[in-house]
Amino acid sequence: MRFFPQSSGAYREGWTNSDPAGLPIIPTHFTPDDAGTPIPDVERVTAFGPEPAQALARRIARLNSEDDVRNLQHAWGYYLDRRMWTDAEELFTADGRMIVDGTEYQGRGGIRQALELMGPEGLTDGVLNDHVIFDTVVEVQSNGRDARSRGIQLGLLAAGDGAGQWEFSAFESIARKIDGVWQLQEISVTTLARADYDRGWGDGRDVCRHARLAPPRRLERRVLTGPASAEGDDATEDAPVLADLERRLSRSRAYDAVENISAAYGYHLDDFQWPRMAALFATRGHKQSPFVGYYVGKDRILEAATAAHGAPRALDARRERLVVHWRPQSVILVSHDARSATLRTRLFQSRTAPEILREWTGLHSGSYANDQAVLEDGVWRLWSITIDEYYFMSPSWSGGWASALPRASNAPNPPTRPWAEACPPDIPLSAIGDRARGFRGGPGKALQWPEIVPMWFHYRNLVSGRVPENYWPDCVPGAVAPELSMVAHGYEMPPTGPAGEGRDGHRRDEPLTGSDQREVVGDDEHGESHAA
C-alpha cells in the first residue's frame, strides 16, 4: 500500500496542496478498457458439474441481492438529503423501526417521527441536509432473504440561519426480501461527532463520547466458482438453464464494471487526462460539459474538454490546483439482459491550491442523476453523463457552505463559458427544456445556492414504486434528440422501480425454489419462460 499526500492544513485556515511546488499526477494501474472489464471473460460452461442448478442459482441470487441492498441503502441517503420523508418511510417494512442514538421508533409512524427530528419535509432556501454515504458493506445471509449493511454518513447541515454544522454518524441496517422486493427492516444510526462549522470537529466538546457501536459482524466469506465443464449428449439439456444463470451473474458483473468506470471518470477528470476520459465513452456516448451542453462521440468529448481546460497533462507534470471529483453513493440499475445500466452518484468536490484562495478552496456538491452505461464490444462504456450543479457551494473555507448569500432578485444569470463560442455543443443545455430548468446554462432563471435547485431521479421509489416529483428515467439529451437514447441503439432500458422488476414491470429474478427448470429460465412469479 502506497500513500500519496495531496492536501493538508489546519482546520481554521483551510487546506492547501501538500507540496507548494505542485502535486504529481499519480499513474493509474488501469486503462479505460481494464476499468470496463473488471472480470475477464472465462471459458463458457456448457453443462453442470457436481453443483446442481438450484444451489448455483441461490449463490448467484445472493450476488444480485447484494447489489439491490446497496442500491436501497444509497437511495435512502438521497431521500434524507431532500427531506423526502414519505419516500424514506416507504422504504421500510410495515413493522420497521429506526434507532437514533439508542432511542427506538417503531412502525411507519415512529419512523416518520424519527425523520422529522431533522426538520419538516422538504427544503427551503438556505436549508442543507446532505448525508453523504461512504464505505457501505453489505452481507446477504445464506437464506437469501435477509441482509445486513454498515457504513458512514457524513452530514453537511445548515438551517438557513447562516451557520453550518458537521455531523459524523455510523449506520447499521437490516433489510428483508418480501415478495421479491428488498425493504428496510431496521436502521440504527449512532452519532459519532457533531460540530459547528466555524469551530470544527477537532473541538473535543463536540465529540459524542456516549457513542458505542457494536463490533462489526464478521462477514461470511463467499467464493464463487463456476461448475465444472462436462461433455456428452446431456450437455445440451443444461444449456437453457446455464444461459439464464450466466445472464443473472452478468448483472452483478455489470454492477461492478459500472462502478469501476464511474470512479475512473472521476480520476481522469482530476488528473486532466482527457484522452483517457473520452475513451471511457461508447462510440455514440455523450457528455455534458458543465453549464454549456452535450457533446456527442469520443472526439467531440475530447475536443470540449481540451477547449475548456487546456491540453491533457503529461504524467510527469505537476498540478498547481487540485479539484477532487468524488462520485460516491452509487445507485446502479442493470437491465434484464445485463447489457445496459443506469447510474446515479453524487458529485462531492473539494478544491485546494498552493495557497488559500477565497473563491477556490472549499467544498461543493452536485449530482450525476442520469448517467448511463452500456456493454460495447465486450467492454463496459459510459453512454451518457449529466452533471447537475451546484447543490451547494462554499464561498470561502472560513465561512463554509452556510455563508453563501442570496443573489439579488434582478441579478442576471451567470455568463456562459467563453470557450464554448469556439467549441459549441451539439445540444445546448438551454435547448433541453424543463430537465435543465434552474441550472446554470439551462432555460430561464438559474438558481444558485442558497436557493434550492431541483434534484432529479432516474428511478421510482425502490420499494413502493412512488414516482418522484422530478423524474427522468432516460438520458437527458434524449428529450430533444431521441436518437441518443440507448434504446434507439438496441439496448434495453433498465428497470426504474422496485428491485425485482424486469422489462415488463412484473418479472422478477428470484432464486430457484424447486426442481422445475422453468423457474431458472423464467423470471416472473409464475415460473413462466420468456425468450429474450
N, C-alpha and C positions, 0 to 999 in steps of 0.2 A: 504494500500500500504506500503510495506516494502522495504527499501533500504539497499543494502549490498555493502559497498565500496570495490573496487577491486584494483585500481591503481590510482596514483596521482603524481603530481610533477610539478616543474617549467618547462616551455617550453624549455628554453635553455639547461638545464641539462638533461631533459628527464624524463620519467615516471618510477616509481618503485612501488612495492607492497605497498598497503595502510598499511599493517601490516608487519613489518620486520620479525616477527616470523613465517610468513607463512599465506596463505589465506585459509579460510574454504571452504569446498565443500557445496554448498547450495542445500539441498534436493529439488527435483522436485515434483510438485503436480501431476505428471502423470507417468504412466508406458508406455512401448512401445505399449501395446495394446490400452491404452487410447489415445495415440497420433494418432494411426491409425484409431480410430473411434470417430471423433470429434462430430458426431451427432448419438446417439444410434438408433438402429432400432426402428421403430414405427409400430403399428398395420397396416397391409395392408388395404388400402381403396379399396372397390370393386364397388362403384358407386358414382356418383356426388351428392353433396348436393345442396344448393342454388346457389353456384357459377358455372356458365357454363364453359364448356371446353375452350371456346375461351378466357375468362378472365384469367383462371388459366394458360393457355399456354403463354399468354403475360407476366404474372408475372414471370414464370419460365424462359422465354426467356431473361428477364432483368437480372436475376441472371447469366445466361450463358454469356450474353453480358458484364457484369462487369468483368468476367474472361478474356474475349477476349481483352477488352480495356486495362486491366492491362498488359497483355502479349505484346500488341502493344507498350505501353509506355516503358516497360522494354527492349524490343528489340531495340527500338530507342537508349537507353543508350549504349548498346553493340556496335552499329554501330558508335557511337561517339568515343568509345574507340579506334577503329582501323581506324578512319577516313575513313569509308566506305561510302563516301558521296553519291554515286549512290544509294546504298540501303537505306540510310537515306532519301534521296529525294523521293524515290519511295513509302515511307510510307504515303505520303501526297496526298490529292485530287489534281486535276489539278489546282484548284484555291486556293490552300492552301497558308498559309503565316506563317512567323516567325517574332516575335517581340523580339529584343535583346536590353535590357535596353532602351526601348522606341522607337527604330528605327525599322520601318516595312520593311519587304522584301516580295514582292508579287510574287506568282506563282512559278513554279518549278525553273526557272532561278534565281529568287530572293532568294529562299531557298538555292540553291547551293552557291550563293554569301555569304549568312549569315554563312553557314557551313565553307566556306573557310576562314573566319576570324580566324578560329583555325589553319589554315595551309593547305597545299595541301593534296590531297587524298593519303592515305597510310602512313605507319610508316617506318622510317629508324632508324638505331641503335641509342639508347640513347634518342629517342623521346617517351614521355609518354603523353597520352591524356585521362587518365582514368576519367570517370564521374560516380561515384557510386551513384545509386538512392536509396533513403530511403523514407519511410513513404508515399507511393503512396495511395491517397484516390480517389476513383472513384465513380461518381454519374451518373447513367444511367437515362435519362429523361423518363417521363411517356410514351412518344410516342415510345420508344424503338429504336429510330433511331439516337439519339444524346446523347452524354455523355461528362462529364467534369472530368478532373483529376487535381490533385495538388500534388506536392512532393518537395523533396530537392535533389539537386545534389551536391555531394562533389567532387570537381575537384582536382586531383593529377597530376601535369603537369611538363614536362621537355622538353626542346628544343634541347637536345644533347650538350649543352654548359657547363655542369657541375653545372648548377643552377636549382633549383626546385621551384615550386610555388604551393600555395594552392589557391583554388577558391571555394567559397560557394555561391550557387545560389538557388533560388526557381523557380519552373516552374509551369505554368498553361497551360492546353491544352484543346482543343475541338476536339472531334472525331465524325465522322459521318458514319453511316452504309449505304453503297451503293452497290446494287446488292448482298446483303448478306455478304459483307466484311467490317469490320471496318477499317476506314482510318483516318489519322490525318487531321483535317481541319486547325488547328492553334496551334502553340506552342509559348508561351510568356515566356521568360527567364529573370529574374531580378537578377543581380549580387548583393549579399549582402556584400561580403568582398573578397578582394584579398590580398595575402601576399607572399613575398619571403620566401622560406623555412627557410633560415638562420635567418630571423628576427621574423617570427611567426605572427600569426593573432592577437596577443594582441596589436600590434602597431596600435594605433588609426588612423594613417595617411593612413592605408590601407583599412579602412572600407569605403564602398561606401555609404556615407551619403545621396546621392540623391535617393537611392532606396526607392520606395514607393509601396508596394504591396497592391493590392485591398484586402479588408477584405474577408476571405473565405466565400463562399456561404454556407448557411445553408443547410445541406444535408437532403433530404427528408427521413423521417422515413419509413422503409419498414418492415412490419411484415408478414412473410409467414406462413400461416396456411393451413392445409390440408382440403379438402372438407369433409363434414360430411358423415359418412357411411350410406348406405341405404340397405334395404333388399327387396327381392321380385324378380319377374321374369325379371324385367327390368335391374337388376344389370349386367347381362352378356353382355348386349348391350354396356355398358360403358367400359368393360374390356380392349378391344384393345386400346382405347384412353387413359385410365388411365395407362396402362402398358408403353405406349410411353412417357407420361408426367413424369412418375416415372423415366424412363431412362434419360430423359433430366435433371431432377432435380438431379439425381445421378451424373451427370457430374460436376455440381458445388460442390456437396458434396465431390466428389473426389478431386477437386482442393484444397479445404480447408484441406483435410486429407493429401495430398501430401505436402502441405506447412508445416503442423504440423510435419510430420516425418522428413522432411528436417531440420527443426530447432532443433528437438530432437537429430538428429545425431550430429549436432554441439555441443550441450550442453554436450552430453555424451563423446565426444572427449575431450572437455575442462576439464571435471571432472575425466578423467581416469576411466570411468565406462564401461569397455569393455563388460561385460555380457549384460548390457542393450543396448549398441550399437549394439552388434551382434544380439540381439533379435529383432531389428528393421527390419531385413532382412527376405525375403521369404526363404522357405526351400531350394530352389536351387538358392538363391541370391548369388551375388559375389561382391567383393570389391577389388579395387586396393589399395595395400599398397604403399605409395609414393616411387617412384624410383626403385621398386622391381618387382611387378607384381600382378596377381589376385589370390585371394583365394576364393574357391567355397564352399558355405554352411556355416551355422552359426558356426559350430565347428571349421572349418578352419579359419574363420574370427576372432574368439576369440583367437585362437592359435597364429595367426600372430600378433595381437595387443599386446598380452602378451609378445611375444618374442621381439617385437620392443620397448615396453615402460615399461615393468615390470608388476607386478601383479596389478589387479584393486585396487584402493584406497578405504579404509574404509571410510564411510561417515563422521566419526569424525576425519579423517586425515587432515593434513594441506599440501597445495601445496606450494612448495618452488619457483616454477616458474609458470607463467600464460601464456598460449597460447590461445587466443580467436579465435575461428573459426566462424566468421560471414559468413552467407550464404544469403545475401540479393539479391534482384532484380530477383526474380524467373520468368522464362518463362515456364509455365506448359501447355502441350497439352494433353488432355484427349481423350481416344478412344471413338468411336461411342457408344460402349456398356457400357462405364463407368467402365471397369474392369482393365484398364491399362493406364499408363500415362508416358510421357517423361518429363524430368525436366532439366532446366539449371539454375544454380546460380553462383554467384561469390564465390571465397574464398577471403575474406578480413581479414587479420590476423594481430593482434597486439600482442606483447610479452613484458612481464615485469618480473623482478626478484627482490630479496631484494635490490640489488644494480645495478648500471648502468654497463652493460656488453657490450663491444663494438660490438660483433657479435651476440648479443641476442636481445637487446632492439631495437624496430623499427617497421616498417610496411612492410608487404609482401603481394603479391597478386597472385592469380591463378584463375582457373576456373573449375567448375564442369560442363563440357559441354555435357556429355552424360549420366546423371543419369536417372534411370527408376524406376517405382513403379508399383505394381500390387495389386489387391484385392484378398487376400488369406484367405479362411475360414471366410469371413466377416470382415477382418481387413486389412487395407492398410499396405503393407510392401515394403521396398526397394528391388528392383530386381538387380540393378547394380549401382555401384558408381565408377566413374573415375575422378581422380584429375589431371589436367594439371597445373604444376607449375615449376618455378615461372615466372610470367609475369614481375614482378619487385621485387627487394629486396632492403632493406636499410642496407648497410654495417655497419652503425652506426646511432644512433639517431642524433648526431650532424650534420652529413653530409647528411642524408636522402637518398632517392632513387636516386637522381641525382649525388651522389658522387661515384657510382659504376664505377669501371674502367674495360675496356675490358681485357679479358684474352689474353695471348699470343696465336698466331695462332697455335703454336705447343703444346699448353698445353694439357695434357691428360684429358679425361673425368673424372669427379668426381668419386671416388670409390663407389662400391655398398655397401649396408648396411651390416655390418659384421654378424648381427643376421640371415640374410637370408640363410646363409650356413647351419645352424641348422634347419631352417624352410623354405625350398624352396617353392616358389609359385607354384600353379597348372599350371599357364600360365605365364611365364616370360614376362616382358614388352618388352624385346628385341625380342620376337617372334611375336609381334603384327604387325610389318611392318610399312608402311607409317604413320598410325594414331599416332604412338608413336615417329616418327622421329623428332629429335630436342629436345626432352625432356630427362632429365636425366634418365638413365636406359633403354632408347629405343635404336633402332639400329642407327649406325652412330654417327656422332659428336653431342654432346649435346650442345645446345645453352644456353647461360647464360647472363642474363641482365648485361650490356645494349644492348646485342643482342636481337632481337625480335623473340620470339618463336611463332609458329602458333596459331591462335585462331580458334577453330572448332565450328561448329554449327550443332545442330540436326534438324534444320528446315530451310526451304527456306524462302525467304522474305515473311512476313505475309500479304503483300498486292499484290505485283507483282508476287510472286512465283519465283523470281530470285534464282538460285542455287548459293550459296556462293562458293568461291574458295576451302575452306576446309569444306567439307560437309560429315557428318557421322550420318545418322538417327537412326541406331540401336545401341545396346550396343557394346562397343569396343572389348571385348574378343570374340564376335561372329565372328570376322574376321578369327580366327583360330579354333574356337570351335562352329560351328553353333548350336549345341545342347544347348548352353547357351542363345540363343535368346529367349525372352519370347514368340515369335510366335511359337516356337517349343513346347511350353507347353500349347497351346490352347488359348493364349491371342492375341488380335488384336494389330497391330502396329498403334499407334495413328496418326492422320493427321500430315503432315510435311510441310504444307503450309498455305495459306490464311485461315482466322478464320472460314469460313463456311464449309470447306471441310470435307467430310466424308470418308468412306472407299474406294470409287472408285474415289475420287478426284473431284466429281461433286455434291454430295449430301450435302444438307445444312439443318441445324437446324434453321428453321425460325418460328417466331410466327404465330399462326393461323390467317388467314385473311378472312375466310369465314365459313359457317356453315358445309361445307363438311368435315366429319371426316377423309377423306383420307389425308387432309392437316395436321392433327395432327399425324397420323400414319406414313405417308411417309416423306421423307427427301429431295427429290430432288425438283428442281424448278418447276416441272410439277405436283407435288402433288401425284406422284405415290407411292403406298405402297410397301414396301420391307420387306421380312422376315429376321430376324436376322440370 
